[in-house]
Amino acid sequence: MLKNRVAKNSAWLIGCRIVQTCISFVVSMLTARYLGPSNYGLVNYAASIVAFVVPIMYLGINNILVQELVSEPEKEGEIVGTACTLSFLSSLLCIGGVVAFSAVANAGEKNTLIVCALYSVLLIFQSFDMLQYWFQSKLLSKYTSLAALGAYVVVAAYKIFLLVTGKSVYWFAVSNALDYFLIALMSYIIYRKIGGKKFRFSRSVAVKLIAKGKYYIVAGLMVTVFAETDKVMIMLMIGETEVGYYGAAVTVASITSFVFSALIDSFRPLILIAKGKDETAYRLNMKRLYGLVIYLSLLQSLVISLFAGFIISFLYGEAYAPAAGALRIIVWYTTFSYVGAVRNIWILAENKHRFLWIINLTGALFNVGLNALLIPLWGINGAAAASLMTQFFTNVVLGYIIKPIWGNNALMLQSLNPKILFDLVRQEKGNRKSKRNEKNTEQKGE
């Protein structure tokens, strides 16, 4: 019964994520064409600056909230209410931090300061994203998934309205705040309607949440450094137009990320359930997942790399032609990025999460150093090369340097044997054939 609920919960998450990704990509493409590389780059820069403060805004509480709700369900009103209050107060400080950073780093650039300030407004409503973890703890994520999907549709329509009416970049900068406002509003209405307890603030709960969550703040920041440092450094070292080119390249490179996320999410419970019960099945599923991720992402990277010029021209127009070179490089980094996501499952299963901060901190410093070295030499192509080398170093090379995680790299290398995937395909065909035979037998029996 529980497995069935987990499967349904995951299906809602994955299904809505796919629809949201498709909507987001189409709207992003149209917006990029309308705004042009310069203004599109400006919005991307603002998004990157805001992304840096999100882990601070959450105070690490988002990582432990489900566990707290499961452990003390009788205090759910206090736990969720306190978490939302803390993140809301933190969001106000973070908005001030974004504005202060932009005022210093982009001194004299009034347009940049306004866009960053408007974009950061979303933090106020994003702070109430804590509510989604209550739904997760109850295996009711279909409600938040539908709320998010509804918000995406409304905001997509709003952005199209902005395009049609020719609004300025300021309107686009604040549009994401509408997205989070709608999600927060609908989630709270549903929460109360299905029996969620009234929000209450508790000082003792606040102290407990902060004490547990603080360890995850640095880890969250390091992950953000991986994802956003390149755009920020391009803006500061070259300009917003190049950020626009680079943003277009990154968007295309990650266009199928939801497929790999769904694949990894599907294998995760199988791997974690097998661990400790059937070591052979555990290792086999790890190798199967690695094989699928590596070979599919390499195939995707090859296709996108070969047709990068055509893809950029078709999706974004000739104005974004310089993005093709960066796309040919950065698309290969996705393979090692997904490999890192699979490795994290192994780390969780093996209870070796204490090594994650070493991996993330080392990779973040490596990334900043490479960007500082390569951007002045090769521009956005240098940033793309820095991202590729960072992912390879962090998710492959460090696996040989840090001895306790050697076992993961052994599984990764073994997964390159094509026989593992061929056996998986044959097994799936056999399972489908068996199901068809069972169904036919049942129909004949009736």
Number of C-alpha atoms within 10 A of each C-alpha: 6 8 9 9 13 14 15 16 19 18 17 18 19 20 15 18 20 19 14 20 17 14 15 15 14 13 18 18 16 15 20 25 18 18 20 17 23 17 25 26 26 26 26 25 28 24 20 20 24 24 20 21 24 22 21 21 25 29 26 24 28 21 18 14 25 19 13 19 21 15 11 10 15 11 17 21 19 22 26 28 22 23 29 24 20 21 28 20 13 20 26 16 14 23 23 12 17 21 21 14 15 21 18 11 13 15 11 11 12 11 13 21 23 18 24 28 23 20 26 28 22 22 27 21 22 23 25 25 22 23 21 23 21 24 20 18 16 14 17 20 22 19 20 27 23 19 19 22 21 18 23 23 16 15 21 21 13 16 21 15 12 18 18 10 9 12 14 12 19 18 15 22 25 19 19 24 20 18 23 24 20 19 25 23 15 18 23 17 11 15 19 12 10 8 8 16 16 12 17 16 17 17 10 10 17 18 12 14 22 16 13 15 18 16 15 20 20 17 19 21 20 21 17 20 22 20 16 18 20 27 27 20 19 26 21 14 14 15 17 24 19 24 29 29 28 30 24 27 28 18 16 21 24 14 13 16 17 18 14 17 17 18 15 20 17 16 16 18 15 14 22 18 13 17 17 12 10 11 12 12 15 20 17 18 21 25 24 25 23 26 24 20 24 20 16 14 24 18 13 17 22 15 13 21 21 11 13 25 19 15 18 24 16 10 16 23 15 14 14 23 16 20 27 25 19 25 30 23 22 28 27 26 24 25 22 23 19 21 23 18 18 24 22 17 21 24 18 13 18 15 10 13 14 10 13 14 17 14 18 22 19 16 24 23 14 19 26 19 13 19 25 17 14 17 21 14 12 12 17 30 22 23 30 28 21 26 28 21 19 27 25 21 18 21 24 18 13 18 19 15 10 12 9 12 18 14 13 23 17 13 19 22 12 17 24 17 13 13 11 18 19 12 12 15 12 11 12 12 12 12 12 12 12 12 12 12 12 12 12 12 11 10 9 8 7 6
